[in-house]
């Protein structure tokens, strides 16, 4: 949606908008397993992760930082994946797998920036404040720093630290408070129809509906 007047701040979703996994989740889980001497098939892991992701319970909105930066929620997810692909795995191996996997997804080279992102952010940063609103955890700051774009983005608002996930209005409201702008002064760019488009619109922000490959953030730059 084109805003009636240019925004003062543009917020971005993170995964699926600014960057993505260089290879699928299954590949990375299989790689973690290999490092621990566990033989796990990437395609089976990929399929199991997709099913478990859709089954995981919503994290309740509290409005305060959640315990362990949501690490417990991720531990439960990984254990459910293991239940599907290797139900006889011993508890020590399960715990080791989770800890290595959790650290792995904060490492350089795991995530890949979409090709237009850096140039688009640089161009926009000369005219607008830029920030991030994401259903991620504290590892996001490491990822953004490794990708070389953290310096262009402030505030970085993370669901585990706010105690609310998109599409809950709380996370959008907190981001606006931190940035010092009103909803009608902000635009949100994201790829998820519910968490991003509906959530941001319900909180009063203008929305850029990112829908790769039909469009990209280059289209946002042209629009503004």
C-alpha positions in Angstrom: 0.0 0.0 0.0 1.4 3.4 -1.0 1.3 5.8 2.0 -0.5 9.1 1.7 2.7 10.8 2.8 6.2 9.5 3.1 6.8 7.7 6.4 9.4 8.9 9.0 10.4 5.4 9.9 10.4 2.1 8.1 10.3 -1.2 10.1 11.3 -4.5 8.5 10.6 -8.1 9.4 13.8 -10.1 9.6 13.6 -13.8 8.3 12.0 -13.9 4.9 12.3 -10.2 4.4 16.0 -9.2 5.0 17.6 -12.6 5.0 16.9 -16.3 4.7 18.7 -19.6 5.4 21.4 -20.2 2.8 20.2 -23.9 2.9 17.2 -25.5 4.4 16.7 -26.2 8.1 17.0 -29.9 7.4 20.5 -29.4 5.9 21.6 -27.5 9.0 20.1 -30.0 11.4 21.8 -32.9 9.6 25.1 -30.9 9.7 24.8 -30.5 13.5 24.0 -34.2 13.8 27.1 -35.1 11.8 29.3 -33.0 14.1 28.0 -35.0 17.0 28.4 -38.3 15.3 24.7 -38.7 14.6 23.5 -39.8 11.2 20.3 -37.9 10.3 18.8 -37.4 6.9 18.3 -33.8 5.8 15.1 -34.3 3.8 13.5 -36.2 6.7 14.6 -33.5 9.2 13.2 -30.8 6.8 9.8 -32.5 6.6 9.7 -33.1 10.4 10.6 -29.5 11.2 7.8 -28.2 8.9 5.2 -30.3 10.7 6.5 -29.5 14.2 6.7 -25.8 13.4 3.0 -25.8 12.5 2.1 -27.7 15.7 4.1 -25.6 18.2 1.9 -23.6 20.6 1.7 -19.9 20.4 3.9 -18.1 22.9 1.6 -16.1 25.3 1.8 -12.4 25.3 3.1 -11.0 28.6 4.5 -7.6 27.7 7.7 -8.4 29.6 10.9 -10.3 28.5 10.3 -14.0 28.3 12.4 -16.5 30.3 15.8 -17.5 28.8 15.2 -15.4 25.6 12.7 -18.1 24.4 15.4 -20.8 24.5 13.0 -23.2 26.2 10.5 -22.8 23.4 13.2 -23.6 20.8 14.3 -26.6 23.0 10.8 -28.0 22.9 10.6 -27.6 19.2 13.9 -29.4 18.6 12.9 -32.2 20.9 9.7 -32.7 19.0 11.6 -32.9 15.7 13.9 -35.5 17.2 10.8 -37.4 18.4 9.7 -37.7 14.8 13.1 -38.6 13.2 15.0 -40.5 16.0 12.6 -41.3 18.9 15.2 -43.6 20.5 17.9 -40.9 20.8 19.2 -40.7 24.3 18.6 -37.7 26.5 22.3 -36.7 26.6 22.4 -36.7 22.8 19.2 -34.8 22.6 20.5 -32.1 24.9 23.8 -31.9 23.0 22.1 -31.7 19.7 19.9 -28.8 20.9 22.8 -26.8 22.3 24.9 -27.2 19.2 22.0 -26.4 16.9 21.0 -23.3 19.0 24.5 -21.9 18.7 24.8 -22.9 15.0 22.0 -20.6 13.9 23.8 -17.6 15.3 27.0 -18.3 13.3 28.2 -16.5 10.3 27.4 -18.1 6.9 24.2 -19.8 8.1 22.0 -16.9 7.0 22.1 -15.2 3.6 20.9 -11.7 2.8 18.6 -11.2 -0.1 20.6 -9.6 -3.0 18.8 -6.2 -3.0 18.8 -5.7 0.7 22.0 -3.9 1.5 21.7 -1.4 -1.3 18.1 -0.8 -0.5 18.8 -0.2 3.2 21.7 2.1 2.4 19.5 4.2 0.0 16.6 4.4 2.4 18.8 5.2 5.4 19.7 8.6 4.0 16.0 9.6 4.1 14.3 7.6 6.8 14.9 6.0 10.1 15.0 2.2 9.8 14.2 -0.5 12.3 13.3 -4.2 12.7 10.3 -5.9 14.3 10.9 -9.7 14.5 9.5 -12.8 16.1 13.1 -13.9 16.8 15.3 -13.9 19.9 18.5 -12.2 21.0 20.5 -14.1 18.4 19.1 -11.8 15.8 21.5 -9.0 16.7 24.4 -11.3 16.0 23.0 -12.3 12.6 22.3 -8.7 11.6 25.8 -7.7 12.7 27.4 -10.6 10.7 25.4 -9.6 7.6 26.7 -6.0 8.0 23.4 -4.3 8.3 22.9 -3.9 12.1 24.4 -0.4 11.9 21.6 0.7 9.6 18.8 -0.5 11.9 17.6 1.0 15.2 15.6 0.0 17.1 15.8 -3.8 16.7 12.6 -5.0 18.5 12.5 -8.7 19.3 9.5 -10.7 20.4 11.3 -12.6 23.2 12.4 -9.3 24.7 9.0 -7.6 24.4 7.0 -10.6 25.5 4.7 -10.5 22.5 4.8 -12.1 19.0 3.5 -10.5 15.8 0.7 -10.1 15.0 0.0 -8.9 18.5 -0.3 -5.1 18.5 2.0 -5.0 21.6 5.2 -5.6 19.7 4.3 -2.9 17.1 3.3 -0.4 19.8 6.6 -1.0 21.7 8.6 -0.5 18.6 6.9 2.8 17.9 7.5 3.9 21.5 11.2 3.1 21.3 11.5 4.9 18.0 9.5 7.9 19.1 7.0 7.9 16.2 3.2 7.6 15.8 1.6 4.7 13.9 0.7 7.0 11.0 4.4 8.0 10.7 5.6 4.4 10.2 5.6 1.8 7.4 6.2 -1.9 7.9 7.7 -4.2 5.3 7.2 -7.9 5.7 6.4 -11.2 3.9 3.9 -12.9 6.2 0.2 -12.1 5.4 -0.9 -12.6 9.0 2.0 -11.7 11.3 3.3 -8.8 9.1 0.5 -7.5 6.9 -2.5 -7.9 9.2 -0.6 -7.3 12.4 1.0 -4.1 11.3 -2.2 -2.8 9.7 -4.1 -3.5 12.9 -1.6 -1.5 14.8 -2.1 1.5 12.5 1.1 1.2 10.4 1.1 1.5 6.6 2.1 -1.9 5.1 4.4 -2.9 2.2 3.4 -6.4 1.3 6.5 -8.2 0.3 5.7 -11.3 -1.8 8.8 -12.7 -3.4 9.4 -13.4 -6.3 6.5 -11.2 -7.4 8.2 -8.2 -5.9 11.2 -7.3 -3.7 12.4 -4.5 -1.5 13.5 -2.7 -4.7 9.8 -2.1 -5.2 9.6 -0.4 -1.8 12.4 1.9 -2.7 10.7 2.8 -6.0 7.4 3.4 -4.2 9.0 5.9 -1.9 
